[in-house]
């Protein structure tokens, strides 16, 4: 019976349910949110309703369920029913078709119980057999052994709890605590601002190569900034990381009524239109938002002024288009592009040229939006391509015994054409002169 396992865990390993103990069925483990910083009792299927003999084998005991683990401490092996899952927050029923094999966020390492343990615990962490079963480690345990008998995993030391959502907040709090890191203890929201921007750009750069270990590394650096800001706010009694989770999760559910409610949105454009209407309604409920400038329209409220200009322009035009202010087709944007180019050529003063150039850029950003192109990313890619080709131009010149500053534009342009040809031939821009 379950209470026998509790008694053995307390007597042999000093683990008492009253101090905190997670109890999970083996089959349910991949789908359950549990944390290695608490002891974990793993039960073979059906253990809650059976008794154990000295060898760990089970026998039917209809009365055993009466002394099982408290509902708050245990998770059964059966999948949750639709009735047991809380509504999404807007009164809608959950989508019963969405039943991931593993808890979202823990799926890339596999969805079997042994794989889940291997992703969250050090390989040397003990897996203690109960009811006479032998001990093992996370790195050596397999599905058959886990299914054969109950096992107890002791709590992981906080510094080893690295794969848990609770590990990083513990580390951040320790850095900021008395006796922690002098540098971290001196930081505040304002002093950390440059690092947030820097880490976001490094994530942006890593995204160019898709899902790689480098991307995971950079996302972790960005996450640290979020955790640090939440930690500082918690020290001031303002909010903590749970409020960050609650705010964004509630917002996403609220702004996706076509997923979590009864609204319809068959295309991405319809999703964007719904999104902007919901945001406008939210602003109205709050009585509007403070404006950075007196001429900033309500439709653009909340846009961060520190965004790169191209990204700011694109988001501004996305919002305007969602409210109906948009050219009906790409041809209209291209026609406007020609008008702005003519006005730039006709400008007579430096101020006029700067203004017309800004108008031209604005229309270019809108053209990218109409074509489904992110202007900021496109320009970064263009910058990278220019740098790559110019590096080839330098290599070609050195191979000819020349320096760039001694060559004419025509000669440089010829090398540029050679660089383009090398890129086309190799597909990488790494060809040799």
C-alpha angles and dihedrals in degrees: 000000000000094000089057089058091049090052092049092047090052097043099043103029107020092241112142124184089223089063092052128286131177115217117193135166115238094239092050096047098093091053099045130090107230132153127225090218087077125060112263124212112199117202128198113235112287096015094125090064100040139065126238128228124209093274094054094253116138131233130188114268114169091192095052095086091069091070099040126126118297112265091245092057101042137064118201124223093240117098115251116266121233090251092056095053114088117242117261092258099268100072094264124133117249120256103260091194092067105082108143116202090228133029107276108260094034103064106095095077094051137279104248118106093247092049092049091052091048091054094052106033134053111261091242095052111123123251103198118208117224130202092031097312116139123255123250140168132251090251094054103035118107137190095264094053093046091051094047101065144355116280134194124213112196119224116281119239109257092245090055094046091092102137097052126094086235096053099074095046089053091052092047091050091049091051090053097043125096107285091025129113114321092213095050092046090056095053126101135175093278098047091050094053096093092052092053091055092043094051092046091055091048089054089049091053093047090053089067088075096045125225105357135142087257089061091052089051094050093045087054091053090052092047090054090060091053092048092048093051090049091048092051091049091049090053087056092049093242105112141320139212093284089062090051090052092045094048098051096038092051091047094051092049091047093049095048102061088148088066104030100026143026101283121116126228117161098172137040090246091057090050091054092048091050090046094054093045091051091048090050090051090049091052091049091051090053090049093250129297131272111269124226090211132021092239097052108115121229089244089067097043113134096027107139112239089209092065114114108269095247093050091046091050093049094049090047091053092044089057093047091049091050088058092051102265101124142108111263093229144010092256090067091054092049091050089052089048090058091049092052092048090054091049090051091053091049094051113116106190134049090247092051092048092050091049094048091045089055090051090050091051090049091056091045090055090050090050089054090050091051089051093048093250123139104227096207093051092043092054092046089052090048091051091050091049092049091050092047093051093044089054088057090049089055091049093050091050093050090049088056092048092248136125121220095237091061095053129089123240090252091054091048091048090053089054088048090056089050089052091052090050091051091051091051092048097046101028089218109067089237100110122135122244 
